[in-house]
Each structure stands twice: as C-alpha cells, then as structure tokens.
Amino acid sequence: MIRSELLQAMATDNPELRAEEVEQVVDIFFDQIAERLAEGGRVELRGFGAFSTREREARTGRNPRSGEAVSVPSKRVPYFKPGKEIRERLNK
C-alpha cells in the first residue's frame, strides 16, 4: 500500500472528513512517529507493533563499481517489531 491508497481508504471509511483533514491526520501520525524515533524514543501501538531504533556499528564496506574499501560510519536505523495480534493475522 502506498500513501495515496492509505489516504483513499481513510477517506472512504470516514466520509465526514474532507480530504485535507484526512491528509492532515496521516501527516501528524507519521510525523509524530518519526519525531519520537529521532529523539531516541520508542513508539508502541498495541496490537500492531513497536517502532524503535537500533545502532549499527561503523564498518568497512566496498564500492561496488571499483571494489575499493569505503569507511561506513556508525548510524541509527529504524526497527519495527510486530505485535502478537498482527503476527497471528499474518499466520492464519
């Protein structure tokens, strides 16, 4: 599902909201998750899952074109752990 499909599904389920209002709700939802993760926090949605970040160590990578060694710095990456209910729905 892409963003436009999500907006359309939400608009269909909530006909009392204008398209701009639906888009604003989706923007706020994703912005809040991203903001919390950027602060190093965690976002838990009961029944769906939890978003958090994980630390990746610095490493030496390879340039695929030249084969030359490249230093890759350490970084934080987003991580999603599905909740019990979503895992059960996937494995029916």
C-alpha positions as CSV (number, residue, x, y, z in Angstrom):
1,M,0.0,0.0,0.0
2,I,1.3,3.4,-0.9
3,R,0.4,6.7,0.8
4,S,-2.3,7.7,-1.7
5,E,-4.0,4.4,-1.2
6,L,-3.9,4.8,2.6
7,L,-5.4,8.3,2.2
8,Q,-8.2,7.0,-0.1
9,A,-9.0,4.1,2.3
10,M,-9.2,6.5,5.3
11,A,-11.4,9.0,3.3
12,T,-13.7,6.1,2.3
13,D,-14.0,4.9,5.9
14,N,-14.6,8.5,7.2
15,P,-16.8,10.3,4.7
16,E,-17.5,13.1,7.3
17,L,-13.9,14.3,6.9
18,R,-12.6,16.4,4.0
19,A,-9.6,15.1,2.0
20,E,-7.4,17.8,3.5
21,E,-8.4,16.6,7.0
22,V,-7.6,13.0,6.3
23,E,-4.2,14.0,4.9
24,Q,-3.5,16.1,8.0
25,V,-4.3,13.2,10.3
26,V,-1.9,10.9,8.3
27,D,0.8,13.6,8.3
28,I,0.5,14.1,12.1
29,F,0.6,10.4,12.7
30,F,3.8,9.7,10.7
31,D,5.5,13.0,11.8
32,Q,5.0,12.0,15.5
33,I,6.4,8.6,15.0
34,A,9.5,10.0,13.1
35,E,10.0,12.7,15.7
36,R,9.9,10.3,18.6
37,L,12.4,7.9,16.9
38,A,14.7,10.9,16.1
39,E,14.7,11.7,19.9
40,G,15.8,8.1,20.5
41,G,12.4,7.1,21.8
42,R,10.1,4.2,21.1
43,V,6.5,4.1,19.7
44,E,4.3,1.2,20.7
45,L,0.9,0.7,19.1
46,R,-0.9,-2.1,21.0
47,G,-2.0,-4.9,18.7
48,F,0.1,-3.6,15.8
49,G,3.7,-3.4,16.9
50,A,6.6,-1.2,18.2
51,F,8.9,1.2,16.3
52,S,12.3,1.8,17.8
53,T,15.9,2.4,16.6
54,R,18.9,0.2,16.6
55,E,22.6,1.2,16.5
56,R,24.7,0.0,13.6
57,E,28.4,-0.2,14.2
58,A,30.9,1.5,11.9
59,R,32.3,-0.9,9.3
60,T,34.4,-1.1,6.2
61,G,32.3,-1.5,3.1
62,R,33.1,-1.9,-0.6
63,N,32.4,0.4,-3.5
64,P,30.5,-2.0,-5.9
65,R,32.0,-0.3,-9.0
66,S,35.6,-0.1,-8.1
67,G,35.9,-2.7,-5.3
68,E,37.7,0.0,-3.3
69,A,37.3,-0.2,0.6
70,V,35.0,2.5,1.9
71,S,34.5,3.5,5.6
72,V,30.9,3.4,6.6
73,P,30.2,5.4,9.8
74,S,28.0,4.1,12.7
75,K,24.4,5.1,12.5
76,R,20.9,4.6,14.0
77,V,18.4,2.8,11.8
78,P,14.6,2.4,12.4
79,Y,13.4,-1.0,13.5
80,F,9.8,-2.5,13.7
81,K,8.8,-5.4,15.8
82,P,5.3,-6.7,15.0
83,G,2.8,-7.3,17.9
84,K,1.3,-10.6,18.8
85,E,-2.1,-9.8,17.1
86,I,-0.6,-8.8,13.8
87,R,1.7,-11.9,13.7
88,E,-1.4,-14.1,14.3
89,R,-3.3,-12.4,11.5
90,L,-0.3,-13.0,9.1
91,N,-0.1,-16.7,10.1
92,K,-3.8,-17.7,9.9
